[in-house]
Amino acid sequence: MNKLSKNLPILLRAFSYILFLCLNNSFKSLTLVAAQAVPVKVGVVLDMESIEGKIGLSSINMAIADFDAAHPQSKTRIVLHVRNCKHHDTVMAAAAVLDLLKNEQVVAIIGPDSSAATQFVINLGDKAQVPIISYSSTSPSLSPSQNPYFIRATHNDSSQVQPISALIQAFGWREIVPVYVGDEFGGGIIPYLADVLQEIGTRIPYRSIIPPSSTNDRIEAELYRLKSMSTRVFLVHMEASLGSRLFLKAKQLGMMSKEYVWIITNAMGNVLESLDPVVIESMQGVLGVKSYVARTRELEHFTFKWILKYQRVDSALSNVGMSIDGLRAYDATMALVRAIEEVGITKFTFIQGADNTTNNLSNDISDFGVSYFGPNLLHAVLRSSFKGLCDNFILVDGQLQSSIFQLINIWGSREKVISLWTPSSGLVKNLSSSANNNEYATMKTGLESIVWPGGLTNAPKGWVVSPDGRRLKIGVPMKIGFHQFVKVTQHPITNTTEVSGYCIDVFDAVMKKLPYSVPYDYIPYTEHAGEPTNRYDNLVSQVYLKNFDAVVGDITIRANRSFHVDFTLPYTKSGVVMVVAMKSNKNIRAWLFLKPLTRDLWIVAFCSFLFFAFVVWVLEHRINEDFRGPPAHQAGTSLYYSFSTLVFSHSYLNVFSNLTRFVVIVWVFVVLILTQSYTANLASLLTVEQLHPSVNNMKELINRGESVGFQEASFVEQFLINMNFNPLNLKSYNTTEQLHELLEKGTQKGGIAAAFDELPYVKVFLDEYRSKYTMLPPIHKTNGFGFVFPKDSPLTSDVSREVLIVTEGQEMIEIENKWFRGTELVDLGDSLSSNSLGLDSFWGLFTLAGAATLFALIVSLASFLKEHRSVWSDNSTSVRNRATTLMKIYDQRNHNSHTFKKSNLQDQNFPSTTSNSPYAQSPSSYLNSSERGFINYEGQSTPLSDIIHPDIGGLEKLEGAANEQVYI
């Protein structure tokens, strides 16, 4: 049973072959019918010396045979006129097409099979109105819209740049070198490729162009050039005939080993089955793009028939398989023969042709006619719509539309599909996952496992540090001073150069964290016979001149330097700051108690106390005896009550209005916050601020014409000149000792009043002379120190990423403590900035207090007006008189207040017993129980209503009684 199952495929093939022979014999009876069909001439222009050309012709013949077998009653019979275009020669292709148009008068031409040859002959098709159908000319420069009689029965090359871009993006390769044939076909894809690579941030540092007729020596020379580059990702876009020679040479030169990445376009990917096994052996680990063709029963049946009819007969095809281009040839031919049958023409003729009787073999380019039925045939082909072997055959704008591509990996004797690419989903492992994925994916998760050149399973990084394996030369400056950053010394015993310093340690720490090894040596840079220098612009330019592979040191990232080199991310904070001497501030300390608050806040606080005093008086003077009396007494009491809240001693004076109590609570809260903030800030100033800077700002130096210092050869010199400093007042220094000496002398003794330098240098200086000098906040922003690499070096991004890791970790703190004696590189100028509290810190608090106070005033005023509405609603008097009356009433006691009622009751219950007292008799004694509401006025009991009625005369009586003993 097992033996039978093993032989079952062989038996099925034998049965199918016998069935095919039987059917072939049955169709012989129909040959007489076919003989009656009208012969239609169709030209074929292919490179019959190549495997691809032979496969294409066999597919064309099979398409015609299959159509005739399926349509035995067809009115037409295709007669092929094949012309050999050896080695894709454009001249031979043009001669062949001209011969077919003039001498054979073919109705259509299939081919040529190269873009360069097609570009040369499509104008002939337009002139003769003969459709030229190409199944393998993919160059974007061939435009069916510009050449209406050109039909591209395949995909445009520009459609595959997106899957190529997705593949490159998945592995993060930042540089790629295209290797392409130097003709219309090779160069047509490059603009589209450059655009998509620019979108993902991948550069094209070099374009390798190989002429179509290149010899092996020419190919070898170009490969040597590629080998000398640091980039190791190559995209090959050329025909299989030239590409095969390229890969054979690449393997011979050792360029199919580890660290290399090779990607082929579908120009080779679609014909891998037709390549020689030796070529496949040289392409191990290559990635490629290939048009996707679904495995169907029709395709398997076609492939089986092709093997029986051609592969076993033609020895040239014995070791190859059917390619995608062969399937395209079948579909293109089927579309043509179906269109010819659809037109239904009994006679295909040319009109306005030259007289061929005299010279039947003339190839005069202007001596051929125009196909009478060409336009009808063209439209019939363009309308074609059927299920082909590759996919649905539908032409849009004269060409097939791209849909799905395969990404393949060549290993062993066959290719392996590692992913599929769709326009909507990107990289997917299968079409079912594509249907469920709504996002465009460019991740490695959409790829199967890959075997890379050299048998590696880990993806190469795509570049090498040194193509020739040498160690990198890292330039370092020989500094005159500030050796904490970089120090170059000679070992006394070995006489070798030793490099150390903060910048060196940071660079070493960063390079150790790279996922790959980078060997390098430090090379000290000097300008004149080993003398130290601070001219860093010249040092940086050595990278651009390729004298150094990189530069490490206290190199500031500057815009003018970045035009020629690349900088990593900064590993230090920076900025130009001002260093000045400290001087005693004894005179200033006498007024230090004013500094915790700014002038604006002092003014607002003082005005707020006045306003609070006024509000308390308004709310209390009608009901509270403490706030009555002469105007000076009332003002003094109110102000005293207001300012006593500073020490919270206001409680000795009682307030009776609930509105006043509400305002006092809000105000005491404001005072509490204000006093606590003042106390804390004053304590801080008394503790810290023992000295103050001798200069406060840069404008002061400019106005006084003071001399200032800068580090020699620093960009700070030009910065100071731009800030309007007199160049004659600028002095340079190289060491911390020189800077200290210049500051100590001062301008009058030939020194400087201040120095301007970058933050890291100033911190080193202050670490040595901490008690004598101080640093004011940065006045100019810079980008810090960075490492220098050549323009577009792949090391730059990797080193920058590791710089972030190092600077965020504990290792950076240890390095700083090592070289700066524990002084962290933080902004020391913060402590010298103004510590005064401003209005911006309390405006919300004052706004809240003001709103509460206004609310109390409004409520109090509304209550008063309501109580005396009879006065302000009396239209018998003028508005001025009514207002005056209300003001006078408002200035009097409010006897309806419970405070006065309680006072009267106490006077009745506890009369005074001392007759000599000026207040021997309580005010209530003038009002007995039967005379409540009367006043003793001029010895008579007068009704109180007559006195306080809003009549001006009555009020005058009350005023007139002021000299008598009158109590209200």
Secondary structure, DSSP 8 states (H G I E B T S, - for coil): -HHHHHHHHHHHHHHHHHHHHHHHHHHHTTHHHHHTSEEEEEEEEE-TTSHHHHHHHHHHHHHHHHHHHH-TT-SEEEEEEEEE-GGG-HHHHHHHHHHIIIII--SEEE--SSHHHHHHHHHHHHHHT--EEESS---TT--TTTSTTEEE-S--GGGGHHHHHHHHHHHT--B-EEEEESSHHHHHSHHHHHHHHHHTT-B----EEE-TT--HHHHHHHHHHHHTSSB-EEEEES-HHHHHHHHHHHHHTTTTSTT-EEEE-HHHHTTGGGS-HHHHHHTTT-EEEEE-----HHHHHHHHHHIIIIITT-GGGTT----HHHHHHHHHHHHHHHHHHHHT-S---EES----SS-TT---TT---EETTHHHHHHHHHT-EEE-SSSEEEEETTEE----EEEEEEETTEEEEEEEEETTTEEESSHHHHHH--S-B-SGGGS-----GGG--S---SB-S-TT---EEEEEE--SS-TTT-EEEE-TTT--EEEESHHHHHHHHHHHTSSS---EEEEEE-SSTT-----HHHHHHHHHTTS-SEE-SS-B--TTGGGTEEE---SS---EEEEEEEEE-HHHHTTGGGTTB-HHHHHHHHHHHHHHHHHHHHHHTTT-GGG-SSHHHHHHHHHHHHHGGGTT-GGGS----HHHHHHHHHHHHHHHHHHHHHHHHHHHHHHH-SEEES---HHHHHHHT--EEEETT-THHHHHHHTT--GGGEEEESSHHHHHHHHHH-GGGTS-SEEEEEHHHHHHHHHHSTTTEEEEEEEE----B--EEETT-HHHHHHHHHHHHHHTSHHHHHHHHHHSTT---S-GGGGGS---B-GGGTHHHHHHHHHHHHHHHHHHHHHHHHHTHHHHT-TTS-HHHHHHHHHHHHTS--TTSHHHHHHHHHHHHS----TTSTT-S-GGGGS-GGGTTEEEETTEEEEHHHHHSS-HHHHHHHHHGGGS----
